[in-house]
Amino acid sequence: MASIMERIKLLARTEVSELREKYEDPEKAVNQAIAEAMVTYGNLKRDAAEVFEGETQARARVEQLTTDAERWRKVARKALAAGNEGDARLALSRRQDLLDRLEGQQGLYDQAHEVADTFRRRLAELEDGINRLQAKVALIKAKEVTVRATEAAGEVSSSTSDSAAESLRKREERLDWDLATTEGKVEAQKVAETDPFEELAAAQGSTVVDGSIDDALARLKQELGA
């Protein structure tokens, strides 16, 4: 009993995040504890039925003895009122006998009532524990749904982001290719349209005489054998 109650209290007060860390399947773990608690509750309730019956019978005997003692008191009073002191004394003797028995029966009832109250508290604790565990299962399920929804949203967002990034990368590559192609075509067009001798003539008109140029020209003439 103590063991299952300790488990119930532990599981009930443990946060769902901690249960996920401790158990591979927290919902299954809690449901298993609920099943065990239900078995314990059923056995306890069966035993309690006998205890409650004993309490009821003990209370009934106390009530009966109390009623009988009061009845003999009334008989003694009536007899005394009628001047029959002997009958009054006899009635009071019967009453005292009942009061003595009542004292002993009251003690038995008090014991039965204490035991019954113990069973009632244990049953109430188990009922409360089972209810708390069932609420915990509902919370676990709700949080699992939230986690799955969050993960799904993250995957969609990530997928969308990845797709957008890939699209942008391809677009940038295409633009780079188009730019390189355009620049290549422009350069090719310039080369095709340019007369190299015209360039030399234009350069001669604006070139400043430099000794290094003369040296390079001399080396070139040597290579050509000129």
C-alpha positions in Angstrom: 0.0 0.0 0.0 2.7 2.4 1.0 4.8 1.5 -2.0 2.0 2.2 -4.5 1.1 5.4 -2.7 4.7 6.6 -2.9 4.8 5.9 -6.6 1.5 7.7 -7.1 2.7 10.8 -5.3 6.0 10.7 -7.1 4.5 10.4 -10.5 1.8 13.0 -9.8 4.2 15.7 -8.6 6.8 15.0 -11.3 6.7 17.4 -14.3 6.0 16.0 -17.7 9.4 17.1 -19.0 11.1 15.1 -16.2 8.9 12.1 -16.9 10.1 12.2 -20.5 13.7 12.2 -19.3 13.1 9.3 -16.9 10.8 7.1 -19.0 11.0 6.2 -22.6 7.2 6.1 -22.7 5.9 8.3 -19.7 2.2 7.7 -20.6 2.7 4.0 -20.4 4.5 4.3 -17.1 1.7 6.3 -15.6 -1.0 4.1 -17.0 0.8 1.1 -15.4 0.8 2.8 -12.1 -2.9 3.5 -12.5 -3.6 -0.1 -13.2 -1.7 -1.2 -10.1 -3.4 1.4 -8.0 -6.8 0.1 -9.3 -6.0 -3.4 -8.3 -4.9 -2.2 -4.8 -8.0 -0.1 -4.6 -10.2 -3.1 -5.4 -8.5 -5.3 -2.8 -8.7 -2.6 -0.2 -12.3 -1.9 -0.9 -13.2 -5.6 -0.6 -11.4 -5.8 2.8 -13.0 -2.5 3.8 -16.5 -3.9 3.2 -16.0 -6.3 6.1 -14.6 -3.6 8.3 -17.5 -1.2 7.4 -20.0 -4.0 8.1 -18.4 -4.6 11.5 -18.6 -0.9 12.3 -22.2 -0.8 11.3 -23.1 -3.8 13.5 -21.2 -2.4 16.5 -23.0 1.0 16.1 -26.3 -0.8 15.8 -25.6 -2.7 19.1 -24.6 0.6 20.8 -27.8 2.3 19.6 -29.9 -0.7 20.7 -28.4 -0.8 24.2 -28.9 2.9 24.5 -32.5 2.6 23.5 -33.1 -0.3 25.9 -31.4 1.5 28.8 -33.6 4.6 28.1 -36.7 2.4 28.0 -36.0 0.8 31.4 -35.3 4.3 32.8 -38.8 5.3 31.7 -40.3 2.1 33.2 -38.6 2.8 36.5 -39.9 6.4 36.5 -43.4 5.2 35.7 -43.3 2.6 38.5 -42.0 5.1 41.0 -44.7 7.6 40.0 -47.2 4.9 40.6 -45.7 4.3 44.1 -44.2 0.9 43.1 -40.7 1.4 44.4 -39.8 -2.3 44.0 -40.6 -2.4 40.3 -38.8 0.9 39.9 -35.7 -0.6 41.6 -35.9 -3.7 39.4 -36.2 -1.5 36.3 -33.2 0.6 37.3 -31.3 -2.6 37.9 -32.1 -3.8 34.3 -31.1 -0.3 33.1 -27.7 -0.4 34.9 -27.0 -3.8 33.4 -27.6 -2.4 29.9 -25.4 0.6 30.7 -22.6 -1.7 31.7 -22.9 -3.6 28.5 -23.2 -0.3 26.6 -19.9 0.8 28.0 -18.1 -2.3 26.7 -19.9 -2.1 23.4 -19.1 1.5 23.0 -15.4 0.6 23.3 -15.8 -2.1 20.6 -17.6 0.4 18.4 -14.9 3.1 18.9 -12.2 0.6 17.8 -14.3 -0.6 14.8 -14.9 3.1 13.8 -11.2 3.9 14.0 -10.3 1.0 11.8 -13.1 1.9 9.4 -11.9 5.5 9.2 -8.4 4.3 8.4 -9.8 2.3 5.5 -11.8 5.3 4.4 -8.7 7.5 4.4 -6.7 5.0 2.4 -9.5 4.6 -0.1 -9.8 8.3 -0.4 -6.1 8.7 -0.9 -6.1 6.0 -3.6 -9.0 7.6 -5.3 -7.4 11.0 -5.3 -4.1 9.5 -6.4 -5.8 7.6 -9.3 -7.6 10.8 -10.3 -4.3 12.8 -10.2 -2.6 10.2 -12.4 -5.4 10.2 -14.9 -5.1 13.9 -15.0 -1.3 13.5 -15.5 -2.0 11.1 -18.5 -4.3 13.7 -20.0 -1.6 16.3 -19.6 1.1 14.1 -21.1 -1.2 13.5 -24.1 -1.9 17.2 -24.5 1.8 18.1 -24.3 2.7 15.4 -26.8 0.2 16.9 -29.2 1.7 20.3 -28.7 5.2 18.9 -29.2 4.3 17.1 -32.4 2.5 20.2 -33.7 5.5 22.3 -32.8 7.9 19.9 -34.5 5.7 19.7 -37.5 5.6 23.5 -37.7 9.4 23.6 -37.4 9.8 21.0 -40.1 7.6 23.0 -42.4 9.3 26.2 -41.5 12.7 24.6 -42.0 11.7 22.9 -45.2 10.3 26.2 -46.5 13.4 28.0 -45.4 15.7 25.4 -47.0 13.7 25.6 -50.2 13.9 29.3 -50.3 17.6 29.3 -49.6 18.2 26.7 -52.4 16.1 28.8 -54.8 18.0 31.9 -53.9 21.3 30.1 -54.3 20.3 28.8 -57.8 19.1 32.2 -58.7 22.4 33.8 -57.7 24.3 31.1 -59.7 22.2 31.9 -62.7 22.8 35.6 -62.4 26.5 35.0 -62.0 26.5 32.8 -65.1 24.5 35.4 -67.1 26.8 38.2 -66.0 29.9 36.2 -66.9 28.4 35.2 -70.3 27.4 38.8 -71.0 30.8 40.1 -70.1 32.5 37.5 -72.2 30.3 38.4 -75.2 31.1 42.1 -74.8 34.9 41.4 -74.6 34.6 39.1 -77.7 32.7 41.8 -79.5 35.3 44.4 -78.7 38.1 42.1 -79.9 36.3 41.4 -83.1 35.6 45.0 -83.8 39.1 46.4 -83.0 41.9 46.8 -85.6 45.2 46.0 -83.8 47.1 48.3 -86.0 44.8 51.2 -85.4 45.4 50.6 -81.7 49.1 50.7 -82.2 48.8 53.9 -84.3 46.7 55.5 -81.5 49.1 54.3 -78.9 52.1 55.8 -80.8 50.5 59.1 -80.8 50.1 59.2 -77.0 52.9 57.0 -75.8 55.7 58.6 -73.8 59.2 57.3 -74.8 60.4 55.0 -72.1 63.8 53.2 -72.0 62.3 50.0 -70.8 60.1 50.0 -73.8 63.1 50.4 -76.1 64.8 47.5 -74.3 61.8 45.2 -74.7 61.6 46.2 -78.4 65.2 45.3 -78.9 64.8 41.9 -77.3 61.9 41.2 -79.5 63.9 42.1 -82.6 66.6 39.7 -81.5 64.0 36.9 -81.2 62.8 37.6 -84.6 66.3 37.8 -86.1 65.6 41.3 -87.4 
